[in-house]
Amino acid sequence: MGIMTSSAFETTRPDPIAYLDRLAGTDLGRSYKRLMLEELGVRAGQTVLDLGCGPGTDLGSLADAVGSGGAVIGVDLDEAMVDTARERTADRPVVEVRLGDVHDLPLADGVADRARTDRVLQHVADPVRALGEIRRVLRPGGRLVMGEPDWETLAIDHPDGGLSRAYTRHVADKVIRNASIGRQLARLAAGAGFSVPAVLPVTPVFRDVRAADRVLGLERTTGRAVDAGYLTGEEARRWLDHLTSGPFLAAVTFYIVVAES
Ligand SMILES: C[S@@+](CC[C@H](N)C(=O)[O-])C[C@H]1O[C@@H](n2cnc3c(N)ncnc32)[C@H](O)[C@@H]1O
């Protein structure tokens, strides 16, 4: 449905690659990716996997970290992502990009020293199986760093708290397949046989509705909440009107989880 309340909101859904590029280019994107890279502790000469590598966002920084004697393998299920990742890393001889599924990785046992997943496990059909696969392809003593949001923690300020709760409940129930994966990762990784030395929360606070909209797609998602019966049309208008008129605040917790095999 079209609610069309304010020019603050993006009206069309961005292309998936443009969306990922845009987020990676924000201060938030750069800072959490830097933290994930630090936690990965890559050494020269190592073999590093980026599982669900998208358009190759992190392959360059991983290539810098392993140096000319190492290897970086990106894996993604989506052909357009793989094609773009290959184009963008064509000048990086240590990088290889494979079409593949994190549930059934096209990799031999114990080949990798390090692996990362960045906003991938929130979307997969079976995170437990994916973690088992990642453990299989890591060598003993290898390290996995995961970064996933917990959408149940999405807090958007509104004078009518019921609308905020309904909005978040819709996102958690209907928009993201594994919405509370962030808080579950440490337990799921332990269940897959990893030790989990660190869990680092990153909680961006958005005080600019436009910046939040670029990440959250507020108007589009509100339209879906109406279609799914979480908000009435009138509630949706009150919700969006306030988001653009009053001081805005939204926050969501993103968990970075370090796991060792
Ligand atoms: C939110 S994007 C993140 C991309 C990249 N990690 C980044 O930070 O820019 C999620 C990516 O996971 C990929 N993906 C989803 N399910 C997958 C699966 N089962 N196996 C491999 N890749 C998958 C998608 O195609 C998409 O490129």
The ligand as an ORCA input file, in Angstrom:
! r2SCAN-3c Opt
* xyz 0 1
  C      22.723     -8.715      3.896
  S      23.695     -9.443      2.613
  C      25.321     -9.187      3.293
  C      26.413     -9.217      2.261
  C      27.832     -8.952      2.803
  N      28.188     -9.898      3.848
  C      27.975     -7.534      3.319
  O      28.224     -7.354      4.517
  O      27.845     -6.600      2.511
  C      23.426    -11.181      2.800
  C      24.099    -12.030      1.728
  O      23.962    -13.411      2.105
  C      23.709    -14.158      0.932
  N      23.061    -15.417      1.347
  C      21.824    -15.588      1.861
  N      21.585    -16.886      2.111
  C      22.726    -17.563      1.770
  C      23.101    -18.923      1.802
  N      22.266    -19.868      2.236
  N      24.343    -19.256      1.389
  C      25.190    -18.301      0.927
  N      24.890    -16.993      0.870
  C      23.660    -16.620      1.282
  C      22.828    -13.247      0.102
  O      22.812    -13.630     -1.267
  C      23.473    -11.889      0.351
  O      24.469    -11.611     -0.600
*
